[in-house]
Structure formats: structure tokens, C-alpha cells
């Protein structure tokens, strides 16, 4: 699902260069943004909607003359806020439990996988917010140099943050985390 970045009729005063810049941002950042959102929502349709909404917000900002200096970081922040809003709305459904996805795993394997996921989630919860976000982004394939602007840190500060976060996760996870630090 792609937002209408290139409008067929432009309001007076809207610069064609703005549309070109947003189109370039779409091509440069959409796949990673979508993947990041998908990891948080685990719903392809919701992830596509939130990604599209993020780019629509970029179009509005650009047309208002407020194009962000770091479009990737700006898009990720907008998407992050929209995911939080989505999660809050979803949590209001008291007692609503989404249908589990069908798996070919036997019950024991599924239980072990669930238990491991809970352990990792608990270890992530022990990290400060910036460390947690950095580890999650690294797990999604981002390099420290790409994570740094998303967190508003220098490359070296981001590397240090990741090192400390990995070390703390390894302590929290115990022997099961061999190779984390």
C-alpha cells in the first residue's frame, strides 16, 4: 500500500521538488520502516497502514515547509508514536485476545519458544529505553551508524550503548545467552 505522494493536482504554491524529495524518501526508507513497524505490530496490514500514515505525515510537513533534516529518524519517530497509539487502542479491548497464528510446531516446542520469547522480553524490559530501542533496531538489521541518528546520539555513544545493553541482556538471560556480550 503506497500513499499518494505525487498528487495529480497540486495546490498553488506547492513545490514539485518537495514531492520529489518525499518520493525519494519513500524509496529510501519504506522497506526498513515497514519492517520495523511489522516487528512491533506483527500484523502486515497494520504495519502497511502505519507506514503509509507516516509518509502521509511527511508529505504534510514538507508541503508546510517543515521538511525534517533527518527524514529517516523523523519517519521512525512518527511511526513509533503511531505504533504506541495503535497498541493503546488495542489494549482498550478488554479481554480481546487475537487469534494465534497456526504453526506446525508441537505443543512442547511452541511452549519452549514462548518461554524463550518471554525471557528475552523480560531482559529487554530491564534495559533503559534508549538501550532497548538500540538493541531492537540492531536485531532488525540496522548498523550502529544507522541507529545513532534515530536515537539522536553519536556513533561512538551508540556503540557504547549497544555494548552495555548486550552485556546487561547477557547477565539477565544467564547461560542461555552465550555469545551476547
C-alpha positions, 0 to 999 in steps of 0.5 A: 500500500503506497500513499499518494505522494505525487498528487495529480493536482497540486495546490498553488504554491506547492513545490514539485521538488518537495514531492520529489524529495518525499518520493525519494524518501519513500524509496529510501526508507519504506522497506526498513520502516515497514519492517520495523513497524511489522516487528512491533505490530506483527500484523502486515496490514497494520504495519502497511497502514502505519507506514503509509500514515507516516509518509502521509505525515511527511508529505504534510510537513514538507508541503508546510515547509517543515521538511525534517533534516533527518527524514529517516529518524523523523519517519521512525519517530512518527511511526513509533508514536503511531505504533504506541497509539495503535497498541493503546487502542488495542489494549482498550479491548478488554479481554480481546485476545487475537487469534494465534497464528497456526504453526506446525510446531508441537505443543512442547516446542511452541511452549519452549519458544514462548518461554524463550520469547518471554525471557528475552522480553523480560531482559529487554524490559530491564534495559533503559529505553534508549538501550532497548530501542538500540538493541531492537533496531540492531536485531532488525538489521540496522548498523550502529551508524544507522541507529545513532541518528534515530536515537539522536546520539553519536556513533561512538555513544551508540556503540557504547550503548549497544555494548552495555545493553548486550552485556546487561541482556547477557547477565539477565538471560544467564547461560542461555545467552552465550555469545551476547556480550 
